Amino acid sequence: MAAKNFTLQTAEAFGTDEIKARMKSGEKLVLVLPGGGSRGRWQFGVIYRLYEIGLLDRVDLICGTSVGGLNTLFTAKYKSEMEKPLLTWNNIKKNSDVYDGIMKLSTPFDFVRLLMQIFTVNKAGSILNPRGLYSLIDREFDGLKLKDLPCPVCLATTNMSTADFVEISTMSDPDFSAAQLAKLTSAIPIIFPAVEFASGGYTDLGVDGGMGRFNPVKLAIKNGATKIILIGTSPHNIPREVLRKDIVSLGGRLENALMHIFEESSWDEADLYKKFSSLDAGQYPPIEFLDLYPKDGTVNPEYEINALDFSGTMTMQNGYDHAVKNFSREVISNFLMA
């Protein structure tokens, strides 16, 4: 049953046997989920459409970072019953469902409040306290190891102790805690607390995997993908915005700009791989890409939500509707048979 306020459209599902028949023997289908903060709700709407038409059952591996990492773990755990994480996303209606604290500085009193929040409440460990997020993660994944998930996953964190990008997967780290990995990959630097994890005999500090690999398409390629479904969270072209010449206005825009730059660099990786493959298919075996990302243009303001604003409850519906329009049965069939 769909979550309240989430409207499904009629879908003709593919059968698992039908999908297998349309794909060549030995092909590996990988779902790639970039980060994007609250835009993960939009991304989940697309994922739910893939579930609805029966495609998730055929996914061999899921790669994700940041909120895409959370959606990766949700999808890996529930890929045959995605109504459960749908309800979880639907129940996130305000920022306090995810974190405690403020980020915006509207008055001089907010600056004082922010300083107290950082140094008194959070003991200088972070700007915000991800209480709600951690509660959700512990409820869903506590006690689970990566090898316990029905579908293999590959996520990332950034080791701040060594400044290295770290890949953690079912294949390389089957006994790694799913809950710990969820916290690691979603720990926005400075905004959320860094998370301790064991690394090479040391106890290091990890933060958001998006710092090193915002869009984990390279992880999919590295793990043998022959077909990649890539669900972005930022449009290729960010609509023009009228800005004030002050740090509050520019600071908010900087967040969107950085996320856009990080994601664009990874889309470029996919294009670069295609060029290498056309030159040397032996060393770079061809990979088919099916990608979807929010529309360009100011006519869709729901896609331009702040990454830390979790009040945009309609964005999941928007993602779902966008997938219905762009991931038709014909498009999926052509992708599978390519």
C-alpha angles and dihedrals in degrees: 000000000000121000119260113279091017112113120202124207126217110277131188102214124215115235116234091242091049092053091048090050091054094051126072119248113272097020118144118214114203128187113212120200119186124199129259111149112235089005085080085086089063089047092052090055088060092046090052091055089053088052092048093055092047100251099121091068089065097049111115099190138009121209122191148155134202111343086353085060090055090050088048092057093043091050094045091052099041106024090130095043107033093160087088099061087039088063090045092055091043090056092057100091105148141024093259088063086068108024145000122234143045134274104178121086108207099150137021088254089061089060091055090046091050092052091050090047092054102040104027107030100030096031092232090296097116144338094247132032111228093207096141094044093050091047090053092047094049091048093051104035111019110132094012121121123202090253089059093063115099092229128043116249138196118199136165142223132181114238103220091188091064101016089236131141107238125203116205118185145162088251098051101028108025093161096051114124112256091209093052092047091050090055093045097051093045099045100118104209113262090347093074126024120272113249126228119233137165115258127169094334093313133099103235135179120247131194139177114333088216090077090070101025114010092174109034097205089124090060089056091050091047091052095055104265116175094177125030128193106197120193110191126193102205127062118244089241119037110215117248114267129197106236135194118228095247137100095250094056095039092043093057091047092047090062092056092043094052093047089049092050093049093050094045091055090056093047084054089055090060091049091047091051090053090054092049090048092053089053099042115011090172094064094030108037112208116267124196115222127203109182136179130183137160118290123264121244141057094270088086105055091161088076092056097065119139110264091236096047108099096174095090095098094165094064091086090057089047092054092048093049091047090053092048089055098044104030099058121167089255093052092049092046093051091048093050093048096043 
